[in-house]
Amino acid sequence: MGAKANGRPTEPSDELELSNGKPNGHIIGRPSQSTMKKPSTITRASSLVARLLVWYTVFVAAFQCPSSLDGLTERSSVVCKPYLTARSHVDPYLVPYYDTYAAPYVNATRPYINKLDKHIYTPMVDLGKHSYTTYGAPRINQLRGYGQAQWETSLRPQIETAQAQVQKTYDASLAPHVSKVSTATAPYYRAGRDNVLQTYKSTVLPAYMISQPYVRKSYALGHKAMVETGLPYAQWIWGSSMIFIDRTLWPKLRVLYGENVEPQLMRIGERLGRYRDGKKLMAAVKEVDR
């Protein structure tokens, strides 16, 4: 029952409701949370990887790519070339707004980003490359050589034998029938091909030539609408967005960075410094012991 005789509601339970001391088939209580579907581990991992890739792309494009395509080198990230190519097309429209609204904030955060890159990002990347070169690359080369040897000694001979057997069966069973069918259908194929070419030359090509003036006119009208209507609206949206960022979003981001991010970066930098000092001290002790 939903309430006792004293008028107080009872606590929901997951037991069967009793009618005259017997179960009546009704379940009291809320469904268990275990029946609700939860995101799988693969879904959560994929979402995390996608977010990290997006943030990495934004970080590299904003702070590590050169200012033009001429500045690209072999050490430049793969993100830089497509980013600079796309930017070269939109720069004439966006640069005035960027210089007016966004450049002061980017320049203000650049010292912090450079410090992060110098003291945290670059040492971590160098450490990862050193670990891969020292431990990972030899193992990978060893596994690659083992796989190549297994392919050459075990799998490749079996595949070649199976291919030869299939080719032999095809030549004995199917090849004569395929040859007969090809010989019988060749005249129809040539006739169909000639009909298609005749239709293209007599119908499709003239229609295409007639439609050219209308296509050019439609393109001109679309271009005019884009330049006179679409572009002003896009500029207005961009200006409104920059005003919102300037007056609302940026102050909050500065407060969040100063209260949460910067202290953590300082702590990480201090730990890395202590780690490097400890390695230097151990190296000095070993040198003295020698």
C-alpha positions in Angstrom: 0.0 0.0 0.0 1.1 3.6 -0.5 0.4 4.8 3.1 -0.1 3.3 6.5 -3.1 3.8 8.7 -1.6 6.8 10.5 -1.5 8.8 7.3 2.3 8.8 7.0 3.7 7.8 3.6 5.8 4.7 3.6 9.3 4.5 2.1 9.3 3.2 -1.5 10.6 -0.4 -1.8 11.4 -2.8 -4.6 9.2 -5.6 -3.2 5.9 -6.9 -4.5 2.8 -5.3 -3.2 0.8 -7.8 -1.0 -3.0 -8.0 -1.2 -4.4 -10.0 1.7 -1.0 -11.4 2.4 -0.4 -12.5 -1.2 1.5 -10.9 -4.0 -0.8 -9.2 -6.5 1.9 -8.7 -9.2 2.4 -4.9 -8.7 5.9 -3.6 -8.0 6.3 -0.8 -5.4 9.1 1.6 -5.8 11.3 3.2 -8.5 13.1 1.1 -11.1 16.7 0.4 -10.2 19.3 2.7 -11.6 21.3 -0.3 -12.8 18.7 -0.7 -15.6 19.5 2.7 -17.0 22.0 2.6 -19.9 25.4 4.2 -19.2 27.9 5.2 -21.7 30.3 2.4 -22.5 34.1 2.7 -21.9 34.7 2.9 -25.7 32.3 5.8 -26.0 33.8 7.7 -23.1 37.4 7.1 -24.4 36.4 8.2 -27.9 34.8 11.4 -26.5 37.9 12.1 -24.4 40.3 11.6 -27.4 38.1 13.8 -29.6 38.2 16.6 -27.1 41.9 16.3 -26.6 42.5 16.4 -30.3 40.3 19.5 -30.7 42.1 21.4 -27.9 45.5 20.3 -29.2 44.6 21.6 -32.7 43.4 24.9 -31.3 46.5 25.3 -29.1 49.0 24.4 -31.9 47.2 26.6 -34.5 47.1 29.6 -32.1 50.5 29.5 -30.5 52.9 27.2 -32.4 52.2 27.7 -36.1 54.2 30.4 -38.1 52.4 33.4 -39.4 52.5 32.4 -43.0 53.1 29.3 -45.3 56.6 30.5 -46.0 57.6 29.9 -42.4 56.7 26.2 -42.4 59.6 23.9 -41.6 60.0 20.1 -41.3 59.4 20.5 -37.5 56.1 22.3 -38.0 53.0 20.4 -36.9 50.8 18.8 -39.5 48.0 21.1 -38.2 49.8 24.2 -39.4 49.6 23.8 -43.2 45.8 23.3 -43.5 45.3 25.9 -40.9 47.4 28.5 -42.7 45.8 27.6 -46.1 42.3 28.2 -44.7 43.4 31.3 -42.9 44.9 32.8 -46.1 41.4 32.7 -47.7 39.5 34.3 -44.8 42.1 36.7 -43.5 41.0 39.7 -45.7 37.6 39.5 -44.0 38.5 38.6 -40.4 41.8 40.4 -39.8 40.3 43.9 -39.1 38.0 42.4 -36.5 40.7 40.2 -35.0 43.1 43.2 -34.7 40.3 45.2 -33.0 38.7 42.7 -30.6 40.8 39.6 -30.2 44.5 40.5 -30.6 44.8 42.4 -27.3 43.6 39.3 -25.4 45.8 36.9 -27.4 48.8 39.0 -26.8 48.0 39.2 -23.1 47.9 35.4 -22.8 50.9 34.7 -25.0 53.5 35.0 -22.2 51.6 32.4 -20.1 51.3 30.1 -23.1 54.9 30.5 -23.9 55.8 29.7 -20.3 53.5 26.6 -20.4 55.1 25.5 -23.7 58.7 26.0 -22.4 58.4 24.5 -18.9 55.7 21.8 -19.3 54.7 21.0 -22.9 58.2 20.9 -24.5 59.9 18.9 -21.6 57.0 16.4 -21.7 57.3 15.9 -25.5 61.0 15.5 -25.3 60.7 13.0 -22.5 58.1 11.1 -24.6 60.3 11.1 -27.6 63.3 9.9 -25.6 61.3 7.1 -24.0 60.0 6.0 -27.4 63.4 6.1 -29.0 65.0 4.2 -26.0 62.4 1.6 -25.2 59.5 1.6 -27.7 61.3 1.8 -31.1 63.5 -1.3 -30.5 60.5 -3.4 -29.4 58.5 -2.2 -32.4 61.3 -3.0 -34.8 61.7 -6.4 -33.2 58.0 -7.2 -33.5 58.0 -5.9 -37.1 60.9 -8.2 -38.0 59.2 -11.2 -36.4 56.0 -10.5 -38.2 57.8 -10.2 -41.6 59.6 -13.5 -41.0 56.4 -15.2 -40.1 54.8 -13.8 -43.3 57.6 -14.9 -45.5 57.9 -18.4 -44.0 54.3 -19.3 -43.1 51.5 -17.2 -44.6 52.9 -16.1 -48.0 53.5 -19.7 -49.3 50.0 -20.7 -48.2 48.4 -17.7 -49.9 50.3 -18.3 -53.1 49.3 -21.9 -53.2 45.7 -21.0 -52.6 45.8 -18.4 -55.4 47.3 -20.9 -57.8 44.6 -23.4 -56.9 41.8 -20.9 -57.4 43.3 -19.8 -60.8 43.6 -23.4 -61.9 39.9 -24.1 -61.0 38.8 -20.9 -62.7 40.6 -21.7 -65.9 39.2 -25.2 -66.0 35.6 -24.4 -65.0 34.6 -20.8 -65.5 36.9 -19.4 -68.1 35.3 -21.2 -71.1 31.8 -20.0 -70.1 33.0 -16.4 -69.5 34.6 -16.5 -72.9 31.4 -17.6 -74.6 29.3 -15.0 -72.8 31.8 -12.3 -73.8 31.7 -13.3 -77.4 27.9 -13.4 -77.4 27.4 -10.0 -75.7 30.1 -8.1 -77.5 27.9 -6.9 -80.4 25.2 -5.7 -78.0 27.8 -3.9 -75.9 29.2 -2.0 -78.9 25.7 -1.1 -80.0 24.8 0.2 -76.6 28.0 2.2 -76.4 27.3 3.8 -79.8 23.8 4.7 -78.7 25.0 6.3 -75.5 27.6 8.4 -77.4 25.0 9.4 -80.0 22.6 10.5 -77.2 25.3 12.5 -75.5 26.2 14.4 -78.7 22.7 15.0 -79.9 20.9 15.8 -76.6 23.1 16.2 -73.5 25.8 18.4 -75.0 23.4 20.8 -76.7 21.3 21.1 -73.5 24.5 21.9 -71.6 25.5 24.6 -74.1 22.0 26.2 -73.9 22.0 26.3 -70.1 25.3 28.0 -69.8 23.9 31.6 -69.9 21.4 30.8 -67.3 24.0 29.1 -65.1 26.2 32.2 -65.3 23.3 34.5 -64.5 22.3 32.4 -61.5 25.9 32.5 -60.3 26.1 36.2 -60.6 22.9 36.7 -58.7 24.0 34.3 -55.9 27.4 36.1 -55.7 25.6 39.5 -55.4 23.3 38.2 -52.7 26.2 36.8 -50.8 28.3 40.0 -51.0 25.4 42.5 -50.4 23.4 40.4 -47.8 25.3 37.5 -46.4 28.6 39.2 -45.8 27.2 42.2 -43.9 25.2 39.8 -41.7 28.3 37.7 -41.0 30.3 40.8 -40.1 27.5 41.9 -37.8 27.4 38.5 -36.1 31.2 38.6 -35.7 31.2 42.1 -34.2 28.4 41.1 -31.8 30.3 37.9 -30.8 33.5 39.9 -30.1 31.6 42.4 -28.0 30.1 39.6 -26.0 33.5 38.0 -25.5 35.1 41.4 -24.6 32.4 42.4 -22.0 31.1 39.1 -20.6 33.2 36.0 -21.4 36.8 37.3 -21.2 36.6 38.8 -17.6 35.2 35.5 -16.3 38.0 33.6 -18.1 40.6 35.8 -16.5 39.2 35.2 -13.1 39.0 31.4 -13.6 42.6 31.3 -15.0 44.0 33.3 -12.1 42.1 31.3 -9.4 42.4 27.8 -10.8 44.8 27.3 -13.8 47.8 29.5 -12.9 48.4 28.0 -9.4 48.4 24.5 -10.9 50.8 25.5 -13.6 53.2 26.9 -10.9 53.0 23.7 -8.9 53.7 21.6 -12.0 56.6 23.8 -12.9 58.0 23.5 -9.3 57.7 19.7 -9.4 59.5 19.5 -12.7 62.2 21.7 -11.4 62.7 19.6 -8.3 62.7 16.5 -10.5 65.5 17.9 -12.8 67.5 19.1 -9.7 67.2 15.7 -8.2 68.5 14.0 -11.4 71.4 16.5 -11.4 72.2 15.8 -7.8 72.1 12.0 -8.3 74.4 12.4 -11.3 76.8 14.5 -9.2 76.8 11.8 -6.4 77.5 9.1 -8.9 80.4 11.1 -10.3 81.9 11.6 -6.9 81.5 7.9 -6.1 83.5 7.1 -9.1 
